[in-house]
């Protein structure tokens, strides 16, 4: 079972800000990155025959040309067999960028779905590909 803890960063309350105008979001290529801290030992990634223990995932969502939100990639921070930290990136879109990439494991799609749940506060609505 994959267990995740969401990681949130809060601004310090002593920061003073002022603003003028109104934010206008351009839907040409809007991106949202959602980070998740993974419970140690719950997700192992295998690359070139080596196992890596993932401890953090950063999921990138995008809405290109006013189309619905889609998950583009996941960057995992992981420790390898030598206990050194590495970053492993999983592209989630096929070469034409019009659908999910074949062969992405169900465990990775679960990470994406959990990140999408966390991103719901910013208006992301997401459903996993039919092939998962």
C-alpha positions as CSV (number, residue, x, y, z in Angstrom):
1,X,0.0,0.0,0.0
2,X,1.3,3.4,-1.0
3,X,1.2,5.9,1.9
4,X,2.0,9.6,1.3
5,X,2.2,12.7,3.4
6,X,1.6,16.0,1.7
7,X,4.2,18.6,2.1
8,X,3.1,22.2,2.5
9,X,5.2,25.4,2.7
10,X,3.7,28.3,4.6
11,X,4.8,31.9,4.5
12,X,6.0,33.3,7.8
13,X,3.3,35.5,9.4
14,X,5.8,38.4,9.9
15,X,6.2,38.9,6.1
16,X,4.4,42.2,5.0
17,X,3.1,42.3,1.5
18,X,1.2,44.9,-0.5
19,X,-0.3,44.5,-3.9
20,X,-2.1,46.5,-6.6
21,X,-4.1,45.4,-9.6
22,X,-5.7,42.1,-10.2
23,X,-4.0,38.8,-11.1
24,X,-4.9,37.8,-14.6
25,X,-4.0,34.2,-15.5
26,X,-3.1,33.4,-19.0
27,X,-4.2,30.0,-20.0
28,X,-1.5,29.5,-22.7
29,X,0.6,27.3,-20.6
30,X,-0.4,27.4,-16.9
31,X,1.5,25.1,-14.6
32,X,1.1,23.9,-11.1
33,X,3.7,21.8,-9.2
34,X,2.6,19.7,-6.2
35,X,5.1,18.2,-3.8
36,X,4.5,15.1,-1.7
37,X,6.7,13.7,1.0
38,X,6.7,9.9,0.7
39,X,6.8,7.7,3.8
40,X,10.2,6.0,3.7
41,X,10.1,2.5,2.4
42,X,6.7,2.7,0.7
43,X,7.8,3.2,-2.9
44,X,10.7,1.7,-4.7
45,X,11.7,2.8,-8.2
46,X,13.8,0.6,-10.4
47,X,16.1,2.1,-13.1
48,X,18.7,0.2,-15.0
49,X,18.4,-2.8,-12.6
50,X,19.0,-0.7,-9.5
51,X,16.5,0.0,-6.8
52,X,15.9,3.5,-5.5
53,X,13.9,4.4,-2.4
54,X,11.7,7.4,-3.2
55,X,11.2,9.9,-0.4
56,X,9.7,12.9,-2.3
57,X,7.6,13.4,-5.5
58,X,7.0,16.6,-7.4
59,X,4.1,16.3,-9.8
60,X,3.8,18.8,-12.7
61,X,0.3,19.6,-14.0
62,X,-0.3,21.9,-16.9
63,X,-3.2,23.4,-18.8
64,X,-2.0,24.2,-22.3
65,X,-4.1,26.4,-24.6
66,X,-7.1,26.4,-22.2
67,X,-7.4,22.6,-22.4
68,X,-8.1,20.6,-19.2
69,X,-5.4,20.0,-16.6
70,X,-3.1,17.1,-17.3
71,X,-0.2,15.6,-15.4
72,X,3.0,16.0,-17.5
73,X,5.7,14.5,-15.3
74,X,6.8,13.4,-11.9
75,X,10.2,14.1,-10.4
76,X,11.2,11.7,-7.7
77,X,13.9,12.4,-5.1
78,X,15.2,9.0,-4.1
79,X,18.2,7.3,-2.4
80,X,20.1,4.7,-4.4
81,X,21.9,1.6,-3.3
82,X,24.9,3.7,-2.3
83,X,22.7,5.9,-0.2
84,X,23.3,8.9,-2.4
85,X,20.3,11.1,-3.4
86,X,19.3,11.2,-7.0
87,X,16.4,12.7,-9.0
88,X,14.5,10.4,-11.3
89,X,12.0,11.9,-13.8
90,X,9.0,10.0,-15.2
91,X,7.4,11.6,-18.3
92,X,3.6,10.9,-18.2
93,X,2.6,12.0,-21.7
94,X,3.2,10.1,-24.9
95,X,5.4,11.5,-27.7
96,X,2.5,13.3,-29.3
97,X,1.6,14.9,-25.9
98,X,-2.0,14.0,-26.4
99,X,-2.4,11.1,-24.0
100,X,-0.8,9.0,-21.3
101,X,2.5,7.3,-21.9
102,X,2.3,3.5,-22.1
103,X,4.1,1.5,-19.5
104,X,3.9,3.9,-16.5
105,X,3.2,1.8,-13.4
106,X,0.0,2.0,-11.4
107,X,2.0,3.0,-8.3
108,X,3.2,6.2,-10.1
109,X,-0.4,7.0,-11.2
110,X,-1.4,6.7,-7.6
111,X,1.2,9.3,-6.7
112,X,-0.2,11.6,-9.4
113,X,-3.8,11.1,-8.2
114,X,-2.8,12.0,-4.6
115,X,-1.1,15.1,-5.8
116,X,-4.1,16.1,-7.9
117,X,-6.2,15.7,-4.7
118,X,-3.9,18.2,-3.0
119,X,-4.0,20.5,-6.0
120,X,-7.8,20.7,-5.9
121,X,-7.6,23.9,-3.9
122,X,-6.2,25.7,-7.0
123,X,-8.9,24.4,-9.3
124,X,-7.3,21.3,-10.8
125,X,-9.7,18.6,-11.7
126,X,-8.0,15.4,-12.8
127,X,-8.9,11.9,-13.5
128,X,-6.4,9.1,-14.2
129,X,-6.0,7.7,-17.7
130,X,-8.4,4.9,-18.7
131,X,-5.4,2.5,-19.1
132,X,-4.6,2.6,-15.3
